[in-house]
Amino acid sequence: MGTFSGAPAARGIELAPRELVASVEGDIEKAERAMKITEIRVHTRLPLEKEQPDTADRVLEVHPAGCPAHQSVKDAIRITIDAQYEFR
């Protein structure tokens, strides 16, 4: 999860190792003579305290601007990131 794993901690959401879980899926389409990744969807599970959803929403909002991987491919591949919050 790269830079995303540090974003919650920077905003006061403490996670134990392996508590942040993500699944990733994408679409690949034929483009001229080669295959091309056209979309990536990242689905995360984020354990939170009951008062933290607004903070977690902010993490999801600002993360792409600070993520080198996202910035590298954002103009070529559609990327979405969502989260399912699990309250502790």
KALIN-V130833 format. One record per pair of residues at least 24 apart in sequence whose C-alpha atoms are under 10 Angstrom apart, sorted by sequence separation. I is the first residue (numbers start at 0). J is the second residue. D is the distance in whole Angstrom. If there is no record, write none. Layout:
I:J:D + I:J:D
This chain:
19:43:7 + 20:44:5 + 21:45:9 + 19:44:6 + 20:45:7 + 56:81:9 + 18:44:8 + 19:45:6 + 20:46:9 + 56:82:9 + 18:45:7 + 19:46:7 + 55:82:9 + 18:46:7 + 56:84:10 + 55:84:9 + 14:45:9 + 15:46:10 + 14:46:8 + 52:84:8 + 12:45:10 + 13:46:9 + 14:47:9 + 51:84:10 + 52:85:10 + 12:46:9 + 13:47:9 + 52:86:9 + 12:47:7 + 13:48:10 + 38:73:10 + 49:84:10 + 51:86:9 + 12:48:8 + 46:82:10 + 48:84:9 + 49:85:9 + 50:86:9 + 38:75:9 + 39:76:7 + 40:77:8 + 41:78:8 + 42:79:8 + 43:80:8 + 44:81:9 + 45:82:7 + 46:83:8 + 47:84:7 + 48:85:8 + 49:86:6 + 7:45:9 + 37:75:7 + 38:76:5 + 39:77:6 + 40:78:6 + 41:79:6 + 42:80:6 + 43:81:6 + 44:82:6 + 45:83:6 + 46:84:6 + 47:85:6 + 48:86:6 + 49:87:7 + 12:51:7 + 36:75:9 + 37:76:5 + 38:77:5 + 39:78:5 + 40:79:5 + 41:80:5 + 42:81:5 + 43:82:5 + 44:83:5 + 45:84:5 + 46:85:5 + 47:86:5 + 48:87:6 + 7:47:10 + 11:51:9 + 12:52:10 + 35:75:10 + 36:76:7 + 37:77:6 + 38:78:6 + 39:79:7 + 40:80:6 + 41:81:6 + 42:82:6 + 43:83:6 + 44:84:6 + 45:85:6 + 46:86:6 + 47:87:6 + 0:41:10 + 10:51:10 + 35:76:9 + 36:77:9 + 37:78:9 + 38:79:8 + 39:80:9 + 40:81:8 + 41:82:8 + 42:83:8 + 43:84:8 + 44:85:7 + 45:86:8 + 46:87:6 + 12:54:8 + 0:43:10 + 11:54:8 + 12:55:8 + 7:51:10 + 10:54:7 + 11:55:10 + 10:55:8 + 7:54:8 + 10:57:9 + 7:55:7 + 10:58:8 + 6:55:9 + 9:58:9 + 7:57:9 + 8:58:10 + 26:76:10 + 6:57:10 + 7:58:6 + 25:76:10 + 26:77:10 + 6:58:6 + 7:59:9 + 25:77:9 + 5:58:10 + 6:59:9 + 25:78:9 + 3:58:8 + 6:61:9 + 7:62:10 + 3:59:9 + 6:62:7 + 23:79:10 + 5:62:10 + 23:80:9 + 3:61:10 + 4:62:10 + 3:62:6 + 6:65:10 + 21:80:10 + 2:62:8 + 3:63:9 + 21:81:10 + 2:63:9 + 21:82:9 + 3:65:9 + 20:82:10 + 21:83:10 + 2:65:8 + 3:66:8 + 2:66:6 + 1:66:8 + 2:67:8 + 1:67:9 + 2:68:9 + 1:68:9
